[in-house]
Amino acid sequence: MPELPEVAALASAIKKEVIGRRLVHVLTKEQGGGPRHGLYDDLVFGKADEQEVHRSMEGRVLTAVGRRGKHLWMELCDSFPSCSQGRNHRGNAIPSKASKTRDDDTRFVLFHMGMTGSLVFQHVAIPQYRSFALDVTEGWPPKHCKAEFVFEESSKEGDRKNELRLAFCDQRRWGRVQILPAGVLDPRTESPLKELAPDAWMERPDLAVFAERLKGTEIPVKAALLDQNRIVCGVGNWVADEVLFQAGVDPAKKCSVLKEEEVRRVWEMLAHVCETACAVYGRSEAFPSDWLFHFRWAKSKKDKAGVRGPHGRRVVFETVGGRTTAIVPSVQRIKGGRIKDEVEGEVVEEQEKVGKGTGAQSGSTRAKKVIKIEGENNDTETSEKERGKRTKPIHYGAADREETKTRKKIPGSSPSRAKVRQGTKQRSAGKEAENASCTAHAEPRRSPRARPAGKR
């Protein structure tokens, strides 16, 4: 799903390329050769009448573009001077020397991309959501094109020129194109925008308000960030994963048990991730190289257990809040039955399924300690049980065992293996000398008596 950075970049591109152009034609029949080719998709247009879509949009000039969260809207007026004060992609007013008063012909068109929706230009490159990016070089219009908007720039003589085409495409039909009623003064006062929480980038609440809203629920912290009506809006799956990775917080941890320091880090990283991504217009190749974003897309059924993230740390994938979640255990310090840590030389705790016939209930779990072995192959791991089989036990003499029983154990006083071997050799040498001395002073052995011939 396109998230805040992608939608913000899209709003910025439309503002740059289209503002001041007249929308001369809207194609509402599906194009591109999809399964609904040639049909009007009333699901995408929110049950709006097809003729009403044409009447509300065609012939008007695009005068402003706005955004809140993952929603984007366009303001269409009869002419730019007669329109109300426009707003840019951040929702801020666009100052103008011309006197602008909103008239009854002003209409707002609201877009939401859903899971697979996108807005693409025919000849202008703009960032697209990575999972469902469209290749417009193969032909125009793209596949699953639900609507095509044709803009033209008019000269003073009224001659049309510089045609620009913008297409709304959606494979799964979860996106929406909504025409707000006539007479609406501000789209943010209408549904669904008015139900949204503050924008995560432009309207981020202060730390006190953020902490109060976050800790007032029992759901996992990632689920709280994904809820567009709870704390902030605009945060999607990859943004939430990145924020929690940068903050070092377990995505599955309940909000009510978060520490103040954890809440503060989440608040700070939310601003950092949104600001950094929007500053490069959502272009993922320009994101910092140590971001989890670059590694979370490697998940598949084959390599699910072998994904390595920033600095070679292992990335695991779990379902949190109903969404696939990328987690780096060694950074986010996951406890309570999950993988704990996997850093150099440290013990890793993993869950091991206990099957039938092991003395435990079927389906239960038990922890297995795994020790990381340093060497050329950093992926080599061995359990303590296997490690013990390859280690020869050290045997002590009888005197040493008696001394060990009576001696009080002092922390850190255990002898090293080298000293134990040295002591064992010395004791062996002493026993050999003692045996030799005893043999020298012993009486000579009597020779066996000869037996008579013929007797046994």
Beta strands, then each sheet from edge to edge (+ up, - down):
strand 1: 22-27
strand 2: 61-68
strand 3: 71-77
strand 4: 107-112
strand 5: 118-121
strand 6: 145-154
strand 7: 160-169
strand 8: 176-179
strand 9: 316-320
strand 10: 323-327
strand 11: 347-353
strand 12: 365-372
strand 13: 381-383
sheet 1: 1+ 6- 7+ 5-
sheet 2: 2+ 3- 4+ 8-
sheet 3: 9+ 10-
sheet 4: 11+ 12- 13+
end
